[in-house]
Amino acid sequence: MTGTLESTIALPDGYRLNDVLTFHSRDTESVAEQVTAGRLRKAVVLAGAPVLLDIAFAGAVARCTAQVNGAATEALRATIDDALLNVLGLRIDPQPFAAMVAGDALFGPLARRQPGLRIVQSATVFEALTWAIIGQQINLAFAIALRRTFIQLADIRHSSGLWCYPDAAGAAKLDLDTLLSRKFSRAKAETLLRFARMVDNGELDLMVSARNPIDAISNALLAVKGIGPWTVNYGLLRGYGYADCSLHGDVAIRAALQALLGEDSKPDMRRTEQFLQRYAPHRTMAAAHLWASLSPKGDGNG
């Protein structure tokens, strides 16, 4: 059984489509995402169902078709709508930060240089956090290759032919020895499986609610062996679209700050954290502009 859900999303003035397409086209082999001019197709497991998000950009709107391997229920629509807001980078409004730093000697010029810069997210919180675990302490090219391996090993295919980024249930079935044989370090593989299995069995709840606010989720994640503050903050940024993540542990953030301050060495994490604190509650956008300052494309996709 297959089904379809359609929606149209209005895009804000100054929407930076190229940033969105660049973020989702980082894997040049396109196993789970396909990007062409004006179109994005991404396969992901949502609420247990393989779903293809097919987004066509036409002027100031995004026309979205969700092709579901299964029943396209209205209950699934809310999950799909959340995923669409994430992949389109529509969670965080960049204007409050731009207004905050308008007169700032350091960030003011950065914000004016990249008006409308947004944080593009992973489709789901689980995807964001597993991507953060995969990317710990390795270069981007190797992280992308491991992510591709992870997706293919989970082996959940959409009827379109694309592999789906797995959910916790799909990832929890992976085998440690198989991951080790495919260039995952033992620590990374164990953390990835530990996290997936804790989410799958209900031990770790990633759903924000009145009983389970972001702070509680952050603390629960930090209690998982192998997950540290950088992984949590990156997951909050790319998964939840949390507006006040402090990425002081990110090497690229510290390098960008060094260049911004015109200093001879990178500031340490403590000093970076203190510096970024000035821009609360908009530290996520501060990170985006620091990443963009290092990127030839200026897209903030750290």
Secondary structure by P-SEA (a helix, b strand, c coil): ccccccbbbbbcccccaaaaaaaaacccccccccccccbbbbbbbcccccccbbbbbcccccbbbbbbcccccccaaaaaaaaaaaaacccccaaaaaaaacccccaaaaaaaccbbbbbbcccaaaaaaaaaaaccccaaaaaaaaaaaaaaacccccccccccccaaaaaaccaaaaaaacccaaaaaaaaaaaaaaaaccccccccccccaaaaaaaaaacccccaaaaaaaaaaccccccccccccaaaaaaaaaaacccccccaaaaaaaaccccccaaaaaaaaaaaacccccccc
